[in-house]
Amino acid sequence: MYFFLCQSLCSYGAKREEISIIVTNTLNADRLQETIELPLNDIISRLLPSQDKASSFHSVIITDEEGGEIPSQITSNGMIIFQPNPFKAKERRIFHARISMRKEYESKVYGRSFPERQEDFSFENDRVAYRLYGPETQRRGEKLYGYDLFNKRTSALFLEELYADQTDKSMWHTFNRLNDKGMNKEATALYMAFCYHIDHGKGMDCYKVGPTLGAGTNAIISKSQIFYPWCFTQYEILDNGPLRFTVSLDYGERDVMGVKVTEKRILTLDAGSNMVKAEVYYSTAEHVSIPDEVNACCGIVIHDENPQSYILDSRTGTMAYEDLGDVNTAWEGFRERQVKEMGKIFIGTYVPSKSLVVEMLQEDRIKGVKGHLISRISYPEDGRFTYYFGSGWDRNPATSFANLEQWHAYLSDFSRQQQNPLYVKIK
């Protein structure tokens, strides 16, 4: 998250037992769970003389006002982060940082490459889970450009279990053997017992991407064309819990109106949030300019099953959509059950820009797609485009998203909180 940090004057030379972190909610409204992040070097400088810093770099802990330890994480970019409980309107709290041995905290985020499933890269927290199609998908020629999502209705990390069931070779061997013997009904029943298109109690895969931007992917767009991104070429995990997951991905080079453009993305997901921060970096050869008509954008595909259930809100910089899932994943004999289990999938974006244009872009060339919701800005001079994408599910008991209006309210609150960050003062 972003916050306003006010650093009070104090002596840096003497060792201190602890420092105070005073956090104030400036909004006259309750805030959802947020992540507070502080530069670790600043904390160390206030707690220790310079000669002691190196040995204690990983030994800073955060406590509440009563002295209870709060789970924290030291991130790859030199921050220490922690997550207090939600703040009430205008609430002020005091936390403390001190040097002490850090505990092992339970991780609420996770991600890795899944080479056993076409080199997918997937990541999750206690609320949402996402899939990025990998290099093998591209080598096969499958046009899956956008972000895919797995719907969760558990706070447990479930990607390992989800993929293990779906890629179980013994299950597939038995499935194929039953089909070969003409036992199609039995084969289908077995498939439904282990495939991730069925909700076995924790969630399911029932969202379709295809040759679209899927659930909030970025792209370059002109007046007449979306320049769809392809699959990532390589990745590096920067943070992997307990509170924050961060991955850096390279997307190679593509042609945009005669200009070669390379792309890099850094995706960050914190525990307790439905939103992923996306930092996109476009670059061209030195002294080569992008045509003026080109914009940077993010988009949400609109499917034929529910073409009118969306909200475009330029005031808050958000887009919200209610997706009904992919009925094509339902097998004969199980269709009625699966369609009920798909529920309502809510997808949204937030773009922090005062010059944002949000629109419904019609598209009739892709089967099953009515078009895209698009949030676009002028192509940034420095090539950097930052935005957020996220999702929710009406079958997740940890959230209150029962309809599109509630999902839009969540996005509006998220937008307001980003624009009015917590006020943080260190003493």
C-alpha positions as CSV (number, residue, x, y, z in Angstrom):
1,M,0.0,0.0,0.0
2,Y,1.0,3.6,-0.2
3,F,1.1,5.8,2.9
4,F,2.3,9.2,4.1
5,L,5.4,8.8,6.3
6,C,6.4,11.5,8.7
7,Q,9.7,10.9,10.3
8,S,10.2,12.9,13.5
9,L,13.6,14.2,14.5
10,C,15.6,12.0,16.9
11,S,19.1,10.9,17.7
12,Y,20.5,8.1,15.5
13,G,23.6,7.6,17.4
14,A,22.4,5.8,20.6
15,K,20.9,2.3,20.9
16,R,17.2,2.3,21.6
17,E,15.0,-0.5,22.9
18,E,12.1,0.3,20.6
19,I,10.6,2.9,18.4
20,S,7.0,3.9,18.1
21,I,5.0,3.7,14.8
22,I,1.9,5.9,15.0
23,V,-0.7,5.1,12.4
24,T,-3.8,7.2,11.8
25,N,-6.8,6.6,9.5
26,T,-7.5,10.0,8.0
27,L,-10.7,8.9,6.4
28,N,-14.1,9.3,8.0
29,A,-14.8,5.7,7.1
30,D,-13.7,2.3,8.2
31,R,-10.8,0.8,6.2
32,L,-10.3,-2.7,5.0
33,Q,-7.2,-4.7,6.0
34,E,-4.1,-3.0,4.6
35,T,-0.4,-3.5,4.6
36,I,1.8,-1.0,6.3
37,E,5.3,-0.8,4.9
38,L,8.3,1.0,6.3
39,P,11.9,1.3,5.0
40,L,13.9,-1.3,7.1
41,N,17.1,0.8,7.0
42,D,15.3,3.7,8.7
43,I,14.1,1.4,11.5
44,I,17.5,-0.2,12.0
45,S,19.2,3.3,12.0
46,R,16.9,4.4,14.9
47,L,17.3,1.2,16.9
48,L,21.1,0.4,16.6
49,P,24.4,2.1,16.3
50,S,25.8,1.7,12.8
51,Q,28.3,-1.0,13.7
52,D,25.5,-3.3,14.8
53,K,23.3,-3.1,11.8
54,A,24.5,-5.9,9.6
55,S,24.1,-8.6,12.3
56,S,20.6,-7.6,13.2
57,F,19.1,-6.9,9.7
58,H,16.7,-9.8,10.0
59,S,15.9,-9.4,13.7
60,V,13.4,-6.6,13.7
61,I,9.9,-7.4,15.0
62,I,6.7,-5.4,15.2
63,T,4.4,-5.4,18.3
64,D,1.0,-3.9,19.1
65,E,0.4,-1.4,21.9
66,E,0.2,-4.2,24.5
67,G,3.5,-5.8,23.3
68,G,2.0,-8.7,21.3
69,E,4.0,-9.6,18.3
70,I,2.4,-9.0,14.9
71,P,3.5,-11.1,11.9
72,S,5.8,-9.1,9.6
73,Q,7.9,-9.7,6.5
74,I,11.1,-8.2,5.2
75,T,10.7,-7.8,1.5
76,S,13.1,-8.0,-1.4
77,N,13.0,-4.2,-1.9
78,G,14.2,-3.4,1.7
79,M,10.9,-2.8,3.4
80,I,9.4,-4.3,6.6
81,I,5.7,-4.9,6.2
82,F,2.9,-5.8,8.6
83,Q,-0.9,-6.0,8.7
84,P,-2.9,-4.5,11.6
85,N,-6.6,-5.3,11.9
86,P,-8.9,-3.0,10.0
87,F,-9.0,0.6,11.1
88,K,-12.2,2.3,12.3
89,A,-13.0,5.8,10.9
90,K,-10.4,8.3,12.2
91,E,-8.8,5.7,14.4
92,R,-5.2,6.2,15.6
93,R,-3.0,3.3,16.8
94,I,0.5,2.9,18.1
95,F,2.8,0.0,17.1
96,H,6.4,-0.6,18.1
97,A,9.5,-2.0,16.4
98,R,12.4,-3.5,18.3
99,I,15.3,-5.8,17.8
100,S,14.4,-9.4,18.7
101,M,14.5,-12.9,17.3
102,R,11.8,-13.3,14.6
103,K,9.3,-16.1,14.8
104,E,8.2,-18.3,11.9
105,Y,4.9,-16.9,10.8
106,E,2.3,-18.9,9.0
107,S,2.3,-18.0,5.3
108,K,-0.8,-16.6,3.8
109,V,0.6,-16.3,0.2
110,Y,2.2,-18.7,-2.1
111,G,3.3,-19.1,-5.8
112,R,5.5,-21.1,-8.1
113,S,5.9,-22.4,-11.6
114,F,3.9,-25.5,-12.4
115,P,5.9,-27.3,-15.1
116,E,3.7,-30.3,-14.7
117,R,0.8,-28.2,-16.2
118,Q,2.3,-26.6,-19.3
119,E,4.6,-24.3,-17.3
120,D,1.8,-22.4,-15.7
121,F,2.8,-19.8,-13.2
122,S,0.2,-19.5,-10.4
123,F,0.0,-17.6,-7.1
124,E,-2.5,-17.1,-4.3
125,N,-3.4,-15.6,-1.0
126,D,-6.1,-16.4,1.5
127,R,-8.8,-15.0,-0.8
128,V,-7.8,-15.2,-4.5
129,A,-5.7,-17.3,-6.8
130,Y,-4.4,-16.6,-10.3
131,R,-2.8,-18.4,-13.2
132,L,-0.4,-17.0,-15.9
133,Y,0.0,-19.2,-18.9
134,G,3.6,-20.1,-19.5
135,P,6.1,-20.7,-22.3
136,E,4.9,-24.2,-23.1
137,T,1.4,-22.8,-23.8
138,Q,2.9,-20.4,-26.4
139,R,5.1,-23.1,-27.9
140,R,1.9,-25.1,-28.5
141,G,0.3,-22.2,-30.3
142,E,-2.5,-21.9,-27.8
143,K,-3.7,-18.3,-27.7
144,L,-4.3,-17.6,-24.0
145,Y,-3.2,-14.1,-23.5
146,G,-4.9,-13.0,-20.3
147,Y,-4.9,-13.7,-16.6
148,D,-6.8,-16.7,-15.5
149,L,-8.2,-17.2,-12.0
150,F,-9.1,-20.0,-9.7
151,N,-12.2,-19.3,-7.5
152,K,-11.5,-19.9,-3.8
153,R,-13.8,-20.5,-0.9
154,T,-11.2,-21.4,1.7
155,S,-8.6,-19.3,3.4
156,A,-6.1,-22.2,3.1
157,L,-3.5,-22.2,0.4
158,F,-4.8,-24.8,-2.1
159,L,-2.8,-24.5,-5.3
160,E,-0.6,-27.5,-4.6
161,E,-3.6,-29.7,-4.0
162,L,-5.5,-28.3,-7.0
163,Y,-2.6,-29.0,-9.4
164,A,-1.7,-32.3,-7.8
165,D,-5.2,-33.7,-8.4
166,Q,-5.5,-32.3,-11.9
167,T,-2.1,-33.6,-13.0
168,D,-2.3,-37.0,-11.3
169,K,-0.9,-39.4,-13.9
170,S,-2.5,-42.5,-12.4
171,M,-5.9,-40.9,-12.5
172,W,-5.5,-40.0,-16.1
173,H,-4.2,-43.5,-16.9
174,T,-7.3,-45.0,-15.3
175,F,-9.6,-42.5,-17.1
176,N,-8.1,-43.3,-20.5
177,R,-8.4,-47.1,-19.8
178,L,-12.1,-46.8,-18.9
179,N,-12.7,-44.8,-22.1
180,D,-10.9,-47.4,-24.2
181,K,-13.1,-50.1,-22.7
182,G,-16.2,-48.1,-23.6
183,M,-17.0,-47.3,-20.0
184,N,-17.6,-43.6,-20.7
185,K,-20.0,-43.0,-17.8
186,E,-17.5,-44.4,-15.3
187,A,-14.6,-42.5,-16.9
188,T,-16.6,-39.2,-16.6
189,A,-17.5,-39.9,-13.0
190,L,-13.8,-40.5,-12.2
191,Y,-12.8,-37.3,-14.0
192,M,-15.3,-35.3,-12.1
193,A,-13.9,-36.8,-8.8
194,F,-10.4,-35.3,-9.4
195,C,-10.6,-32.5,-11.9
196,Y,-10.3,-28.8,-10.8
197,H,-13.4,-27.8,-12.8
198,I,-15.5,-29.3,-10.0
199,D,-15.7,-27.7,-6.5
200,H,-14.6,-30.4,-4.1
201,G,-15.0,-28.0,-1.1
202,K,-12.3,-25.4,-1.5
203,G,-12.9,-23.9,-5.0
204,M,-12.7,-24.5,-8.7
205,D,-11.5,-23.4,-12.1
206,C,-14.5,-22.3,-14.1
207,Y,-13.3,-19.0,-15.7
208,K,-12.4,-18.9,-19.4
209,V,-9.7,-16.7,-21.0
210,G,-9.0,-17.7,-24.6
211,P,-7.5,-15.1,-26.9
212,T,-8.6,-12.2,-24.7
213,L,-7.3,-10.0,-21.8
214,G,-9.1,-12.3,-19.3
215,A,-9.3,-11.0,-15.8
216,G,-7.6,-7.6,-15.9
217,T,-4.5,-8.0,-18.1
218,N,-2.6,-5.0,-19.4
219,A,-2.1,-4.4,-23.1
220,I,-1.2,-1.7,-25.6
221,I,-4.1,-0.3,-27.6
222,S,-4.5,1.9,-30.7
223,K,-7.7,3.4,-32.2
224,S,-8.3,0.2,-34.1
225,Q,-6.4,-2.7,-32.4
226,I,-5.5,-4.3,-29.1
227,F,-1.9,-5.5,-29.2
228,Y,-2.5,-8.6,-27.0
229,P,0.4,-9.7,-24.8
230,W,1.7,-13.3,-25.3
231,C,2.9,-15.6,-22.6
232,F,5.8,-14.7,-20.3
233,T,9.3,-15.9,-21.3
234,Q,10.9,-16.0,-17.9
235,Y,10.2,-15.1,-14.3
236,E,11.8,-14.4,-10.9
237,I,10.1,-14.8,-7.6
238,L,11.1,-11.8,-5.4
239,D,8.9,-12.4,-2.3
240,N,7.1,-15.6,-1.2
241,G,5.4,-14.9,2.1
242,P,4.4,-14.9,4.7
243,L,2.4,-11.7,3.9
244,R,3.5,-10.7,0.4
245,F,4.1,-12.5,-2.8
246,T,6.0,-10.7,-5.6
247,V,7.0,-12.0,-9.0
248,S,8.9,-10.3,-11.9
249,L,8.0,-11.6,-15.4
250,D,9.6,-10.8,-18.8
251,Y,7.2,-10.8,-21.8
252,G,9.7,-10.5,-24.6
253,E,9.3,-8.3,-27.6
254,R,6.3,-7.6,-29.9
255,D,5.6,-5.3,-32.8
256,V,3.3,-2.3,-32.1
257,M,2.6,-0.3,-35.3
258,G,6.1,-0.9,-36.6
259,V,7.9,-0.3,-33.2
260,K,9.5,-3.2,-31.3
261,V,8.3,-3.0,-27.7
262,T,9.6,-5.1,-24.8
263,E,7.6,-5.6,-21.6
264,K,8.3,-6.5,-18.0
265,R,5.7,-6.9,-15.2
266,I,6.0,-7.0,-11.4
267,L,2.9,-8.4,-9.7
268,T,2.4,-8.1,-6.0
269,L,-0.3,-9.8,-3.9
270,D,-0.7,-9.2,-0.2
271,A,-2.5,-11.4,2.3
272,G,-6.1,-10.4,3.0
273,S,-6.6,-8.5,-0.3
274,N,-8.6,-9.2,-3.4
275,M,-6.4,-6.9,-5.4
276,V,-3.1,-7.5,-7.2
277,K,-0.7,-4.6,-7.8
278,A,0.6,-4.7,-11.4
279,E,3.7,-2.6,-12.3
280,V,4.2,-2.7,-16.1
281,Y,7.4,-1.5,-17.8
282,Y,7.4,-1.0,-21.5
283,S,10.5,-0.1,-23.4
284,T,11.7,0.6,-26.9
285,A,15.0,1.1,-28.6
286,E,16.7,4.3,-27.8
287,H,15.3,7.3,-29.7
288,V,12.4,5.3,-31.0
289,S,9.0,6.7,-30.2
290,I,5.6,5.1,-29.9
291,P,2.9,6.6,-32.2
292,D,0.8,9.3,-30.6
293,E,-2.5,7.3,-31.0
294,V,-1.1,4.4,-28.9
295,N,-2.4,4.0,-25.3
296,A,-1.6,1.7,-22.4
297,C,-4.6,-0.1,-20.9
298,C,-5.9,-2.9,-18.9
299,G,-9.0,-4.9,-19.8
300,I,-11.7,-7.3,-18.7
301,V,-13.3,-9.7,-21.2
302,I,-17.1,-9.6,-21.4
303,H,-18.5,-13.0,-22.1
304,D,-21.7,-13.9,-24.0
305,E,-23.3,-15.4,-20.9
306,N,-23.6,-12.1,-19.1
307,P,-22.9,-9.1,-21.5
308,Q,-24.6,-6.3,-19.6
309,S,-23.5,-6.8,-15.9
310,Y,-20.7,-4.3,-15.6
311,I,-20.0,-0.9,-14.1
312,L,-17.6,1.7,-15.5
313,D,-16.7,4.4,-13.0
314,S,-14.2,7.0,-14.2
315,R,-14.7,9.0,-11.0
316,T,-13.1,6.2,-8.9
317,G,-11.0,4.8,-11.7
318,T,-12.6,1.4,-11.4
319,M,-14.3,-1.2,-13.6
320,A,-16.4,-4.0,-12.3
321,Y,-17.9,-7.1,-14.0
322,E,-20.0,-10.0,-13.0
323,D,-19.0,-13.2,-14.9
324,L,-21.1,-16.4,-14.8
325,G,-18.3,-18.9,-15.5
326,D,-17.5,-21.1,-18.4
327,V,-20.4,-23.5,-19.0
328,N,-18.3,-25.3,-21.6
329,T,-16.4,-26.9,-18.8
330,A,-19.5,-28.7,-17.7
331,W,-19.8,-32.3,-18.9
332,E,-23.0,-34.0,-19.8
333,G,-24.6,-35.6,-16.8
334,F,-22.9,-33.1,-14.5
335,R,-23.9,-29.8,-16.2
336,E,-26.7,-28.9,-13.8
337,R,-24.4,-29.4,-10.7
338,Q,-21.5,-27.5,-12.3
339,V,-23.5,-24.5,-13.4
340,K,-24.8,-24.0,-9.9
341,E,-21.3,-24.3,-8.4
342,M,-19.9,-21.6,-10.7
343,G,-21.8,-18.9,-9.0
344,K,-21.0,-15.3,-9.7
345,I,-17.4,-14.4,-10.4
346,F,-16.6,-10.7,-9.8
347,I,-13.7,-9.1,-11.7
348,G,-12.4,-5.6,-11.4
349,T,-9.6,-3.1,-11.9
350,Y,-8.4,0.2,-10.5
351,V,-6.2,2.6,-12.4
352,P,-4.8,5.6,-10.4
353,S,-4.9,8.2,-13.1
354,K,-6.6,11.6,-13.4
355,S,-6.7,11.3,-17.2
356,L,-8.3,7.8,-17.3
357,V,-10.8,6.8,-20.0
358,V,-13.0,3.8,-19.2
359,E,-15.2,2.3,-22.0
360,M,-16.8,-0.8,-23.4
361,L,-14.9,-1.8,-26.5
362,Q,-17.1,-3.9,-28.8
363,E,-15.4,-7.0,-30.3
364,D,-17.3,-9.5,-32.4
365,R,-14.3,-11.4,-33.9
366,I,-13.8,-13.8,-30.9
367,K,-16.2,-16.6,-30.3
368,G,-18.0,-16.3,-27.0
369,V,-16.9,-12.7,-26.4
370,K,-19.0,-9.6,-26.6
371,G,-16.0,-7.3,-26.1
372,H,-13.8,-5.8,-23.4
373,L,-14.1,-3.3,-20.6
374,I,-11.1,-1.0,-21.1
375,S,-9.3,1.5,-18.8
376,R,-6.8,3.4,-20.9
377,I,-4.3,6.2,-20.4
378,S,-1.9,7.9,-22.8
379,Y,1.2,5.9,-23.4
380,P,3.5,6.9,-20.4
381,E,6.6,8.8,-21.3
382,D,8.7,6.6,-19.0
383,G,6.9,3.5,-20.2
384,R,5.6,2.7,-16.7
385,F,2.0,1.8,-16.2
386,T,0.8,0.9,-12.7
387,Y,-2.7,-0.4,-11.9
388,Y,-4.6,-3.0,-9.8
389,F,-6.7,-6.0,-10.8
390,G,-8.7,-8.3,-8.6
391,S,-11.6,-10.7,-8.2
392,G,-14.1,-12.1,-5.8
393,W,-16.7,-15.0,-5.7
394,D,-20.1,-15.1,-4.2
395,R,-19.4,-18.6,-2.9
396,N,-16.5,-17.4,-0.7
397,P,-17.8,-17.1,2.9
398,A,-14.9,-14.8,3.8
399,T,-16.3,-12.0,1.7
400,S,-19.6,-10.2,1.3
401,F,-19.8,-10.1,-2.4
402,A,-23.3,-11.2,-3.3
403,N,-23.9,-9.0,-6.3
404,L,-22.2,-6.5,-8.7
405,E,-23.1,-3.5,-6.5
406,Q,-21.3,-4.9,-3.5
407,W,-18.3,-5.7,-5.6
408,H,-18.3,-2.2,-7.0
409,A,-18.5,-0.8,-3.5
410,Y,-15.4,-2.8,-2.6
411,L,-13.5,-1.4,-5.6
412,S,-14.6,2.1,-4.7
413,D,-13.4,1.7,-1.1
414,F,-10.1,0.4,-2.4
415,S,-9.7,3.3,-4.7
416,R,-10.5,5.8,-1.9
417,Q,-8.0,4.2,0.4
418,Q,-5.3,4.3,-2.2
419,Q,-5.9,8.0,-2.8
420,N,-6.1,8.7,1.0
421,P,-3.4,6.5,2.5
422,L,-2.8,5.9,6.2
423,Y,-0.8,8.5,7.9
424,V,2.3,6.9,9.5
425,K,4.7,8.7,11.9
426,I,7.8,7.2,13.4
427,K,9.1,8.4,16.8
